Amino acid sequence: MRTIQCDGLKERYENDADFALSLRMLPAIAFVPTERVVSTFEELCDSDIFPPEVQEVLDYFEDTWIGRPDRRQRRRPPQFPHEMWNVYEAVLHNLPKTNNSVEGWHRAFEEQMTACHPNIWKFIDCIKKEQALNQVRFEQYVAGQEPPKKKKKYRDCAQRLRRLVGNYDPDVNVIDYLRGIAHNISY
C-alpha cells in the first residue's frame, strides 16, 4: 500500500478553511453520476484549485479511486471500482450513503455482550434479546409508529445534499457543484 508524505498538509487542512474545502472536493466526486467520475476528476485537476504541494494526494486519489492512464491514455482500473463508492444514485433515492447504522448496531451488540470473548451461552442469550427487541420494533413499525428520527444536523445535511444532487447539471460549472457538496461533507 502506498503512503503519502503529508508534511504540513494535515496542519494546513486543520487551520486553513479554504484549503480544507478544496481537498474535500476530491471525495465530493462521489456525488456525481458514475459515468462522469473520470471527466469530473480531470476537470478538477485541470482547475487551479490545488496548490503544487498536494500533487502526491492527487496521485494517490487517482491511483486508488479513479484509475491512472497508461501509455495509450486508457485508464487502468482503480483499486476500488467507481460503482463501489459512488453515492449519486443513493442520494437521489434517499438511501443510506454509509454503513454507520450497521456499525452502530455492532457497537450496541458488543456492549450488550459485556465481554470481548463471550462463551457460546452468553452469545445465544444476546442473540435472543436482540431478536426480541427487533420483534418489538417491527410490531411498532407495523402499527404505524415512526422510526426514531436522526439528529437535526444530519437530517438537514442530507436534505442539502439531496437538493444539490437533484439539481446536478453536467452542463453547469462542475467545480461549483463540487464546492457545494464539499461544504456538506466533513472528515
Backbone as ProteinMPNN parsed JSONL, in Angstrom:
{"seq_chain_A": "MRTIQCDGLKERYENDADFALSLRMLPAIAFVPTERVVSTFEELCDSDIFPPEVQEVLDYFEDTWIGRPDRRQRRRPPQFPHEMWNVYEAVLHNLPKTNNSVEGWHRAFEEQMTACHPNIWKFIDCIKKEQALNQVRFEQYVAGQEPPKKKKKYRDCAQRLRRLVGNYDPDVNVIDYLRGIAHNISY", "coords_chain_A": {"N_chain_A": [[0.838, -1.173, 0.0], [0.484, 2.225, -0.709], [2.104, 4.994, 0.786], [1.533, 8.329, 1.749], [3.381, 11.29, 1.838], [2.677, 13.61, 4.081], [3.632, 16.012, 5.051], [3.049, 18.831, 6.811], [0.588, 19.193, 5.509], [-1.65, 18.2, 6.895], [-1.804, 19.906, 9.124], [-2.224, 22.315, 7.786], [-4.663, 21.726, 6.571], [-6.29, 21.569, 8.826], [-6.191, 24.183, 9.749], [-6.66, 26.015, 7.711], [-9.365, 27.02, 6.189], [-10.191, 27.359, 3.496], [-8.33, 25.811, 2.089], [-8.916, 23.295, 3.174], [-11.55, 23.001, 2.252], [-11.074, 22.864, -0.505], [-9.682, 20.408, -0.687], [-11.666, 18.661, 0.182], [-13.216, 18.579, -2.023], [-12.344, 16.512, -3.562], [-13.32, 13.95, -2.425], [-15.945, 14.687, -2.865], [-16.465, 14.051, -5.444], [-17.688, 11.631, -5.419], [-20.344, 12.176, -5.524], [-21.195, 12.701, -8.078], [-22.668, 11.531, -11.172], [-21.859, 8.128, -11.918], [-20.772, 7.636, -14.489], [-19.59, 10.039, -15.012], [-17.443, 10.399, -13.373], [-14.632, 10.189, -14.02], [-14.229, 12.278, -15.945], [-14.968, 14.442, -14.381], [-13.06, 14.366, -12.331], [-10.766, 14.895, -13.881], [-11.371, 17.471, -14.81], [-11.412, 18.835, -12.39], [-8.743, 18.541, -11.573], [-7.51, 19.957, -13.628], [-8.244, 22.509, -13.058], [-7.343, 25.467, -11.184], [-7.347, 24.953, -8.488], [-5.899, 23.386, -6.64], [-2.919, 23.593, -4.759], [0.595, 23.119, -5.626], [1.78, 21.422, -3.685], [-0.017, 19.414, -3.032], [0.068, 17.474, -4.902], [0.915, 14.814, -4.577], [-1.163, 13.757, -3.074], [-3.232, 13.974, -4.926], [-2.266, 12.208, -6.868], [-2.339, 9.795, -5.429], [-5.122, 9.632, -4.998], [-6.007, 9.405, -7.62], [-4.791, 6.965, -8.429], [-5.985, 5.157, -6.638], [-8.83, 5.578, -6.582], [-9.763, 6.548, -9.055], [-8.283, 5.63, -11.33], [-5.384, 5.349, -13.101], [-4.108, 6.781, -16.121], [-2.715, 4.764, -18.743], [0.126, 4.217, -20.956], [-1.114, 4.478, -23.392], [-3.072, 6.217, -22.886], [-5.387, 5.117, -21.908], [-7.385, 4.411, -19.158], [-6.283, 2.587, -16.376], [-7.879, 0.076, -14.356], [-9.266, 1.318, -11.311], [-8.237, 0.902, -7.854], [-10.494, 0.598, -6.299], [-13.575, 0.066, -7.67], [-15.596, 2.492, -9.388], [-18.368, 2.202, -9.101], [-18.569, 1.066, -6.633], [-18.075, 2.982, -4.664], [-19.439, 5.258, -5.357], [-22.043, 7.533, -4.657], [-24.109, 8.871, -5.838], [-26.629, 7.952, -7.003], [-27.698, 6.789, -4.693], [-28.116, 9.007, -3.05], [-30.012, 10.411, -4.567], [-32.164, 8.655, -4.341], [-32.682, 8.691, -1.683], [-31.317, 6.879, -0.023], [-29.195, 5.169, 2.383], [-25.877, 6.461, 2.695], [-23.705, 5.536, 3.931], [-22.353, 2.95, 6.087], [-22.972, 3.399, 8.694], [-25.178, 2.842, 10.364], [-25.08, 0.082, 10.61], [-22.618, -0.194, 11.881], [-23.268, 1.107, 14.256], [-25.217, -0.634, 15.298], [-23.594, -2.889, 15.688], [-21.786, -1.928, 17.633], [-23.569, -1.46, 19.786], [-24.463, -4.073, 20.199], [-22.087, -5.328, 20.975], [-21.676, -4.0, 23.417], [-23.837, -4.999, 24.84], [-23.065, -7.628, 25.135], [-20.974, -7.521, 26.957], [-18.442, -8.666, 27.152], [-15.283, -9.452, 25.762], [-14.625, -11.88, 24.596], [-17.024, -13.778, 24.57], [-18.666, -16.693, 25.979], [-20.384, -19.411, 24.32], [-22.98, -19.605, 25.339], [-23.564, -17.127, 26.469], [-23.459, -15.635, 24.139], [-25.629, -16.745, 22.679], [-27.728, -16.022, 24.375], [-27.629, -13.219, 24.119], [-28.249, -12.959, 21.404], [-30.902, -13.874, 21.442], [-32.098, -11.848, 23.0], [-31.683, -9.683, 21.281], [-33.223, -10.482, 19.092], [-35.787, -10.417, 20.264], [-35.999, -7.674, 20.821], [-35.892, -6.635, 18.199], [-38.244, -7.737, 17.207], [-40.159, -6.333, 18.68], [-39.644, -3.734, 17.694], [-40.355, -4.142, 15.016], [-43.105, -4.702, 15.26], [-43.951, -2.237, 16.235], [-43.443, -0.683, 13.994], [-45.218, -1.882, 12.147], [-47.554, -1.154, 13.369], [-47.669, 1.472, 12.709], [-46.041, 3.314, 13.905], [-43.602, 5.864, 13.892], [-40.181, 5.51, 12.921], [-37.247, 6.083, 15.004], [-36.104, 9.45, 14.842], [-33.407, 10.898, 12.992], [-30.662, 12.922, 14.139], [-31.126, 16.455, 14.007], [-29.102, 17.967, 12.689], [-27.961, 16.079, 10.987], [-30.146, 15.325, 9.424], [-30.705, 17.773, 8.16], [-28.316, 18.175, 6.721], [-28.387, 15.938, 4.999], [-30.648, 16.62, 3.541], [-29.788, 18.955, 2.259], [-27.746, 17.87, 0.661], [-29.295, 16.147, -0.958], [-30.786, 18.051, -2.335], [-28.757, 19.45, -3.735], [-27.65, 17.334, -5.296], [-29.922, 16.574, -6.696], [-30.208, 18.768, -8.319], [-28.112, 18.569, -10.026], [-26.307, 19.302, -12.925], [-24.641, 18.507, -15.738], [-23.839, 20.349, -17.611], [-23.465, 22.685, -16.355], [-21.218, 24.59, -14.297], [-19.099, 22.328, -12.979], [-17.239, 22.501, -10.97], [-18.236, 24.386, -9.16], [-20.417, 22.893, -8.294], [-19.102, 20.709, -7.018], [-17.822, 22.146, -4.981], [-20.058, 22.987, -3.543], [-21.022, 20.5, -2.618], [-18.787, 19.763, -1.116], [-18.912, 21.572, 0.985], [-20.731, 20.349, 2.568], [-19.796, 17.931, 3.484], [-17.637, 16.301, 5.799], [-14.521, 15.592, 7.467]], "CA_chain_A": [[0.0, 0.0, 0.0], [1.251, 3.453, -0.894], [1.985, 6.002, 1.831], [1.663, 9.698, 1.266], [4.097, 12.203, 2.722], [1.73, 14.709, 4.321], [4.31, 17.016, 5.859], [2.405, 20.138, 6.845], [-0.74, 19.238, 4.893], [-2.668, 17.986, 7.93], [-1.925, 21.154, 9.884], [-2.842, 23.321, 6.909], [-6.065, 21.328, 6.428], [-6.99, 21.891, 10.074], [-6.147, 25.612, 10.065], [-6.974, 26.838, 6.542], [-10.689, 26.562, 5.751], [-10.251, 27.295, 2.035], [-7.543, 24.649, 1.695], [-9.708, 22.11, 3.556], [-12.679, 22.907, 1.327], [-10.592, 22.399, -1.806], [-9.379, 18.977, -0.598], [-12.933, 17.914, 0.296], [-13.815, 18.462, -3.355], [-11.983, 15.192, -4.097], [-14.375, 12.97, -2.103], [-17.232, 15.152, -3.402], [-16.651, 13.402, -6.749], [-18.601, 10.503, -5.192], [-21.71, 12.666, -5.689], [-21.521, 12.909, -9.491], [-23.018, 10.233, -11.775], [-20.704, 7.236, -12.092], [-20.158, 7.792, -15.813], [-18.924, 11.351, -15.077], [-16.388, 10.451, -12.355], [-13.309, 10.456, -14.61], [-14.183, 13.621, -16.534], [-15.04, 15.411, -13.282], [-11.727, 14.379, -11.713], [-9.857, 15.581, -14.797], [-11.691, 18.902, -14.796], [-10.98, 19.363, -11.097], [-7.275, 18.623, -11.597], [-7.113, 20.99, -14.587], [-8.532, 23.831, -12.486], [-6.221, 25.975, -10.377], [-7.786, 24.86, -7.1], [-4.938, 22.72, -5.769], [-1.524, 24.044, -4.815], [1.504, 22.035, -6.047], [2.158, 20.5, -2.607], [-0.981, 18.317, -2.874], [0.157, 16.577, -6.062], [1.011, 13.429, -4.126], [-2.525, 13.375, -2.678], [-3.961, 13.792, -6.182], [-1.778, 10.963, -7.479], [-2.905, 8.696, -4.642], [-6.56, 9.58, -5.28], [-6.175, 8.892, -8.982], [-4.434, 5.539, -8.448], [-6.878, 4.353, -5.794], [-10.264, 5.765, -6.796], [-10.113, 6.94, -10.424], [-7.595, 4.798, -12.322], [-4.378, 6.17, -13.775], [-3.954, 6.467, -17.55], [-1.494, 4.054, -19.149], [0.842, 4.906, -22.047], [-2.055, 4.738, -24.504], [-4.073, 7.128, -22.328], [-6.556, 4.387, -21.406], [-7.247, 4.32, -17.71], [-6.264, 1.285, -15.714], [-8.948, 0.013, -13.354], [-8.852, 1.809, -9.989], [-8.213, -0.109, -6.803], [-11.895, 0.432, -5.915], [-14.412, 0.478, -8.802], [-16.443, 3.67, -9.16], [-19.704, 1.783, -8.653], [-18.5, 0.656, -5.235], [-18.042, 4.113, -3.739], [-20.244, 6.378, -5.832], [-23.301, 7.625, -3.906], [-25.036, 9.753, -6.558], [-27.963, 7.344, -7.056], [-28.18, 6.594, -3.324], [-28.633, 10.298, -2.568], [-31.253, 10.701, -5.302], [-33.239, 7.769, -3.865], [-32.749, 8.828, -0.232], [-30.789, 5.666, 0.591], [-28.007, 5.466, 3.197], [-24.621, 6.626, 1.969], [-22.655, 4.912, 4.742], [-22.784, 1.792, 6.862], [-22.964, 3.833, 10.09], [-26.213, 2.162, 11.146], [-24.569, -1.264, 10.898], [-21.587, -0.035, 12.901], [-23.972, 1.432, 15.499], [-25.789, -1.88, 15.814], [-22.495, -3.739, 16.153], [-21.293, -1.36, 18.89], [-24.573, -1.725, 20.821], [-24.468, -5.513, 20.455], [-20.877, -5.599, 21.761], [-21.917, -3.522, 24.777], [-24.775, -5.92, 25.463], [-22.34, -8.863, 25.434], [-20.128, -7.215, 28.119], [-17.236, -9.493, 27.172], [-14.583, -9.47, 24.475], [-14.692, -13.252, 24.076], [-18.075, -14.447, 25.347], [-18.881, -18.11, 25.68], [-21.498, -19.637, 23.383], [-24.268, -19.401, 26.021], [-23.749, -15.682, 26.557], [-23.749, -15.196, 22.781], [-27.006, -17.16, 22.352], [-28.621, -15.182, 25.179], [-27.656, -11.883, 23.496], [-28.991, -13.089, 20.14], [-32.326, -13.961, 21.798], [-32.531, -10.496, 23.403], [-31.704, -8.857, 20.067], [-34.389, -10.914, 18.329], [-36.984, -9.89, 20.938], [-36.011, -6.23, 20.604], [-36.268, -6.398, 16.806], [-39.661, -8.075, 17.054], [-40.894, -5.178, 19.215], [-39.503, -2.64, 16.719], [-41.142, -4.498, 13.839], [-44.521, -4.511, 15.604], [-44.18, -0.791, 16.301], [-43.483, -0.223, 12.609], [-46.469, -2.38, 11.573], [-48.63, -0.378, 13.991], [-47.656, 2.824, 12.172], [-45.183, 4.203, 14.67], [-42.446, 6.367, 13.153], [-38.872, 5.118, 13.465], [-36.576, 7.225, 15.659], [-35.578, 10.42, 13.888], [-31.994, 11.228, 13.06], [-30.412, 14.252, 14.683], [-31.478, 17.514, 13.071], [-27.969, 18.384, 11.844], [-27.776, 15.07, 9.947], [-31.29, 15.442, 8.507], [-30.507, 18.992, 7.368], [-27.212, 17.933, 5.782], [-28.878, 15.007, 3.97], [-31.584, 17.365, 2.689], [-28.985, 19.837, 1.387], [-27.095, 17.018, -0.344], [-30.329, 15.716, -1.919], [-31.128, 19.202, -3.187], [-27.625, 19.676, -4.644], [-27.562, 16.221, -6.25], [-31.107, 16.659, -7.55], [-30.025, 19.867, -9.267], [-26.881, 18.352, -10.79], [-26.406, 19.515, -14.367], [-23.27, 18.412, -16.238], [-23.515, 21.487, -18.463], [-23.183, 23.826, -15.483], [-19.886, 24.514, -13.716], [-18.985, 21.193, -12.064], [-16.401, 22.928, -9.847], [-19.166, 24.967, -8.184], [-21.183, 21.77, -7.75], [-18.244, 20.004, -6.072], [-17.631, 23.009, -3.824], [-21.289, 22.915, -2.763], [-21.017, 19.213, -1.931], [-17.695, 19.787, -0.138], [-19.37, 22.322, 2.162], [-21.639, 19.498, 3.333], [-19.144, 16.724, 3.969], [-16.524, 16.63, 6.7], [-13.653, 14.482, 7.884]], "C_chain_A": [[0.89, 1.246, 0.0], [1.033, 4.397, 0.291], [2.265, 7.376, 1.25], [2.44, 10.505, 2.298], [3.213, 13.447, 2.891], [2.342, 15.81, 5.175], [3.611, 18.373, 5.719], [1.005, 20.193, 6.276], [-1.853, 19.086, 5.936], [-2.893, 19.266, 8.729], [-2.601, 22.236, 9.039], [-4.329, 23.019, 6.722], [-6.868, 21.746, 7.656], [-7.098, 23.388, 10.333], [-6.537, 26.541, 8.914], [-8.276, 26.32, 5.925], [-10.791, 26.443, 4.231], [-9.485, 26.082, 1.498], [-8.318, 23.365, 1.996], [-10.878, 21.915, 2.602], [-12.222, 22.383, -0.029], [-10.271, 20.904, -1.761], [-10.645, 18.135, -0.467], [-13.661, 17.815, -1.043], [-13.435, 17.131, -4.009], [-13.023, 14.138, -3.711], [-15.757, 13.402, -2.588], [-17.504, 14.551, -4.778], [-17.577, 12.19, -6.612], [-20.056, 10.891, -5.433], [-22.035, 13.064, -7.123], [-21.924, 11.559, -10.082], [-21.755, 9.427, -12.088], [-20.008, 7.458, -13.422], [-19.417, 9.121, -15.961], [-17.757, 11.469, -14.1], [-15.046, 10.861, -12.962], [-13.243, 11.874, -15.167], [-14.24, 14.701, -15.45], [-13.696, 15.509, -12.577], [-10.747, 15.151, -12.594], [-10.104, 17.089, -14.794], [-11.236, 19.552, -13.495], [-9.46, 19.529, -11.058], [-6.778, 19.709, -12.54], [-7.4, 22.4, -14.066], [-7.33, 24.259, -11.643], [-6.537, 25.901, -8.88], [-6.693, 24.338, -6.169], [-3.544, 23.315, -5.898], [-0.611, 22.857, -5.152], [1.806, 21.012, -4.95], [1.149, 19.37, -2.384], [-0.919, 17.333, -4.042], [0.214, 15.114, -5.647], [-0.359, 12.9, -3.668], [-3.361, 13.111, -3.93], [-3.554, 12.492, -6.874], [-2.358, 9.741, -6.751], [-4.394, 8.519, -4.963], [-6.814, 8.979, -6.662], [-5.868, 7.395, -9.047], [-5.493, 4.679, -7.758], [-8.328, 4.403, -6.247], [-10.662, 6.014, -8.249], [-9.55, 5.962, -11.451], [-6.658, 5.673, -13.133], [-4.29, 5.791, -15.248], [-2.651, 5.694, -17.812], [-0.842, 4.823, -20.306], [-0.059, 5.245, -23.22], [-3.202, 5.658, -24.087], [-5.408, 6.435, -22.012], [-6.35, 4.206, -19.915], [-7.239, 2.871, -17.237], [-7.422, 1.246, -14.732], [-8.441, 0.562, -12.019], [-8.841, 0.652, -8.984], [-9.64, -0.425, -6.334], [-12.774, 0.933, -7.056], [-15.347, 1.636, -8.429], [-17.811, 3.287, -8.601], [-19.715, 1.417, -7.168], [-18.633, 1.842, -4.285], [-18.897, 5.3, -4.177], [-21.608, 6.371, -5.136], [-24.353, 8.489, -4.604], [-26.459, 9.193, -6.553], [-28.546, 7.141, -5.657], [-28.766, 7.884, -2.768], [-29.95, 10.621, -3.259], [-32.435, 9.892, -4.768], [-33.346, 7.734, -2.347], [-32.329, 7.539, 0.488], [-29.562, 6.024, 1.432], [-26.748, 5.539, 2.332], [-23.467, 5.948, 2.7], [-23.213, 3.654, 5.395], [-22.799, 2.129, 8.349], [-24.006, 3.112, 10.926], [-25.769, 0.752, 11.513], [-23.502, -1.186, 11.99], [-22.205, 0.302, 14.252], [-24.592, 0.194, 16.122], [-24.698, -2.758, 16.405], [-21.956, -3.251, 17.494], [-22.261, -1.65, 20.031], [-24.598, -3.208, 21.194], [-23.237, -5.907, 21.283], [-21.051, -5.168, 23.212], [-22.858, -4.461, 25.528], [-24.068, -7.212, 25.881], [-21.478, -8.704, 26.686], [-18.907, -8.12, 28.238], [-16.601, -9.478, 25.791], [-14.688, -10.833, 23.803], [-15.742, -14.029, 24.866], [-18.144, -15.942, 25.018], [-20.136, -18.245, 24.829], [-22.844, -19.338, 24.033], [-24.573, -17.919, 26.171], [-24.129, -15.128, 25.175], [-25.197, -15.531, 22.391], [-28.011, -16.306, 23.111], [-28.743, -13.784, 24.555], [-28.414, -11.909, 22.167], [-30.492, -13.145, 20.416], [-32.868, -12.585, 22.196], [-32.647, -9.575, 22.189], [-32.911, -9.204, 19.208], [-35.672, -10.354, 18.936], [-37.106, -8.384, 20.714], [-36.422, -5.896, 19.168], [-37.722, -6.737, 16.535], [-40.538, -6.939, 17.563], [-40.839, -4.018, 18.219], [-40.345, -2.908, 15.472], [-42.628, -4.272, 14.106], [-44.863, -3.027, 15.706], [-44.285, -0.209, 14.895], [-44.795, -0.633, 11.944], [-47.649, -1.571, 12.115], [-48.626, 1.082, 13.555], [-46.781, 3.795, 12.931], [-43.967, 4.6, 13.832], [-41.152, 5.824, 13.758], [-38.212, 6.322, 14.133], [-35.969, 8.156, 14.613], [-34.078, 10.606, 14.096], [-31.863, 12.608, 13.678], [-30.649, 15.284, 13.59], [-30.308, 17.89, 12.152], [-27.732, 17.382, 10.724], [-28.927, 15.101, 8.941], [-31.116, 16.646, 7.592], [-29.413, 18.804, 6.324], [-27.672, 17.009, 4.651], [-29.823, 15.723, 3.009], [-30.827, 18.303, 1.741], [-28.305, 19.025, 0.291], [-28.096, 16.539, -1.388], [-30.682, 16.846, -2.87], [-30.006, 19.464, -4.194], [-27.553, 18.59, -5.714], [-28.747, 16.247, -7.208], [-31.004, 17.741, -8.603], [-28.771, 19.716, -10.121], [-27.158, 18.517, -12.279], [-24.991, 19.502, -14.923], [-22.861, 19.592, -17.114], [-23.232, 22.75, -17.664], [-21.821, 23.582, -14.84], [-19.793, 23.409, -12.652], [-18.134, 21.547, -10.844], [-17.278, 23.561, -8.765], [-19.999, 23.882, -7.514], [-20.352, 21.029, -6.696], [-17.995, 20.834, -4.817], [-18.876, 22.983, -2.932], [-21.375, 21.621, -1.984], [-19.967, 19.23, -0.815], [-18.063, 20.56, 1.123], [-20.198, 21.431, 3.089], [-21.062, 18.158, 3.761], [-17.962, 17.126, 4.839], [-15.756, 15.371, 7.052], [-12.897, 14.878, 9.106]], "O_chain_A": [[1.932, 1.276, 0.654], [-0.097, 4.574, 0.746], [3.119, 7.548, 0.381], [2.179, 10.407, 3.497], [3.033, 14.228, 1.956], [1.636, 16.467, 5.94], [3.594, 18.971, 4.644], [0.285, 21.159, 6.533], [-2.876, 19.767, 5.862], [-4.032, 19.661, 8.978], [-3.451, 22.978, 9.532], [-5.157, 23.93, 6.713], [-7.996, 22.223, 7.533], [-7.993, 23.827, 11.055], [-6.724, 27.738, 9.129], [-8.281, 25.307, 5.225], [-11.419, 25.509, 3.732], [-9.937, 25.413, 0.568], [-8.367, 22.456, 1.167], [-11.165, 20.791, 2.189], [-12.9, 21.553, -0.636], [-10.567, 20.195, -2.723], [-10.687, 17.008, -0.958], [-14.617, 17.051, -1.176], [-14.129, 16.671, -4.915], [-13.566, 13.482, -4.599], [-16.652, 12.566, -2.709], [-18.648, 14.541, -5.232], [-18.188, 11.769, -7.595], [-20.916, 10.016, -5.536], [-23.058, 13.707, -7.36], [-21.548, 10.525, -9.529], [-20.725, 9.981, -12.471], [-18.778, 7.469, -13.481], [-18.689, 9.313, -16.935], [-17.142, 12.531, -14.005], [-14.398, 11.783, -12.467], [-12.289, 12.599, -14.885], [-13.624, 15.757, -15.593], [-13.238, 16.606, -12.259], [-9.982, 15.975, -12.094], [-9.163, 17.882, -14.778], [-10.738, 20.677, -13.494], [-8.953, 20.538, -10.568], [-5.74, 20.321, -12.287], [-6.853, 23.375, -14.582], [-6.408, 23.472, -11.427], [-6.038, 26.712, -8.1], [-6.575, 24.798, -5.033], [-3.046, 23.518, -7.006], [-1.012, 21.707, -4.976], [2.063, 19.847, -5.256], [1.431, 18.45, -1.616], [-1.771, 16.451, -4.153], [-0.383, 14.263, -6.306], [-0.667, 11.724, -3.861], [-4.111, 12.136, -3.986], [-4.399, 11.767, -7.4], [-2.806, 8.784, -7.382], [-4.864, 7.401, -5.173], [-7.712, 8.158, -6.845], [-6.619, 6.64, -9.663], [-5.846, 3.605, -8.244], [-8.992, 3.367, -6.291], [-11.793, 5.718, -8.633], [-10.27, 5.518, -12.345], [-7.091, 6.628, -13.778], [-4.386, 4.612, -15.592], [-1.627, 5.946, -17.178], [-1.227, 5.957, -20.593], [0.204, 6.195, -23.957], [-4.166, 5.853, -24.827], [-6.435, 7.098, -21.867], [-5.25, 3.88, -19.47], [-8.067, 2.054, -17.64], [-7.901, 2.3, -14.313], [-7.3, 0.297, -11.639], [-9.371, -0.427, -9.247], [-9.955, -1.571, -6.011], [-12.726, 2.118, -7.383], [-15.819, 1.731, -7.296], [-18.346, 3.972, -7.729], [-20.764, 1.457, -6.525], [-19.238, 1.721, -3.22], [-19.052, 6.256, -3.418], [-22.252, 5.326, -5.038], [-25.384, 8.803, -4.009], [-27.394, 9.882, -6.144], [-29.75, 7.303, -5.457], [-29.794, 7.861, -2.091], [-30.901, 11.056, -2.61], [-33.566, 10.376, -4.742], [-34.012, 6.864, -1.784], [-32.93, 7.163, 1.494], [-28.953, 7.072, 1.216], [-26.583, 4.783, 1.375], [-22.376, 5.804, 2.148], [-24.397, 3.342, 5.266], [-22.653, 1.235, 9.182], [-23.747, 2.799, 12.088], [-26.055, 0.281, 12.614], [-23.481, -2.006, 12.908], [-21.723, -0.163, 15.286], [-24.504, -0.007, 17.334], [-24.857, -3.309, 17.494], [-21.696, -4.054, 18.391], [-21.839, -2.041, 21.12], [-24.737, -3.555, 22.367], [-23.34, -6.732, 22.192], [-20.631, -5.872, 24.129], [-22.685, -4.686, 26.726], [-24.443, -7.823, 26.882], [-21.275, -9.68, 27.409], [-18.395, -8.314, 29.341], [-17.297, -9.489, 24.775], [-14.825, -10.923, 22.583], [-15.402, -14.84, 25.728], [-17.741, -16.386, 23.943], [-20.868, -17.272, 24.646], [-23.76, -18.866, 23.36], [-25.721, -17.503, 26.015], [-25.002, -14.268, 25.058], [-25.903, -14.688, 21.837], [-29.035, -15.909, 22.554], [-29.841, -13.234, 24.476], [-29.142, -10.968, 21.852], [-31.273, -12.525, 19.694], [-33.961, -12.2, 21.782], [-33.587, -8.788, 22.082], [-33.554, -8.312, 18.655], [-36.545, -9.873, 18.214], [-38.198, -7.88, 20.449], [-37.211, -4.977, 18.946], [-38.366, -6.085, 15.712], [-41.552, -6.615, 16.944], [-41.86, -3.393, 17.931], [-40.975, -1.995, 14.938], [-43.33, -3.71, 13.266], [-45.95, -2.611, 15.305], [-45.121, 0.657, 14.637], [-45.418, 0.173, 11.254], [-48.625, -1.332, 11.403], [-49.484, 1.855, 13.981], [-46.78, 4.989, 12.629], [-43.378, 3.764, 13.147], [-41.044, 5.694, 14.978], [-38.583, 7.462, 13.854], [-35.393, 7.703, 13.624], [-33.559, 10.49, 15.206], [-32.829, 13.369, 13.735], [-30.409, 15.029, 12.41], [-30.512, 18.107, 10.958], [-27.343, 17.773, 9.624], [-28.709, 14.923, 7.742], [-31.352, 16.553, 6.387], [-29.564, 19.223, 5.177], [-27.382, 17.265, 3.483], [-29.803, 15.464, 1.806], [-31.181, 18.428, 0.569], [-28.285, 19.435, -0.869], [-27.784, 16.524, -2.579], [-30.856, 16.626, -4.069], [-30.274, 19.677, -5.376], [-27.41, 18.89, -6.899], [-28.592, 15.974, -8.398], [-31.633, 17.652, -9.657], [-28.407, 20.632, -10.858], [-28.109, 17.953, -12.82], [-24.207, 20.4, -14.614], [-21.671, 19.815, -17.338], [-22.811, 23.763, -18.22], [-21.332, 22.452, -14.852], [-20.344, 23.545, -11.56], [-18.301, 20.94, -9.786], [-17.081, 23.297, -7.579], [-20.257, 23.942, -6.312], [-20.845, 20.752, -5.603], [-17.959, 20.293, -3.712], [-18.762, 22.96, -1.706], [-21.757, 21.627, -0.814], [-20.228, 18.769, 0.296], [-17.581, 20.241, 2.21], [-20.345, 21.737, 4.272], [-21.77, 17.336, 4.342], [-17.359, 18.179, 4.63], [-16.261, 14.253, 6.951], [-12.107, 14.09, 9.625]]}, "name": "protein", "num_of_chains": 1, "seq": "MRTIQCDGLKERYENDADFALSLRMLPAIAFVPTERVVSTFEELCDSDIFPPEVQEVLDYFEDTWIGRPDRRQRRRPPQFPHEMWNVYEAVLHNLPKTNNSVEGWHRAFEEQMTACHPNIWKFIDCIKKEQALNQVRFEQYVAGQEPPKKKKKYRDCAQRLRRLVGNYDPDVNVIDYLRGIAHNISY"}
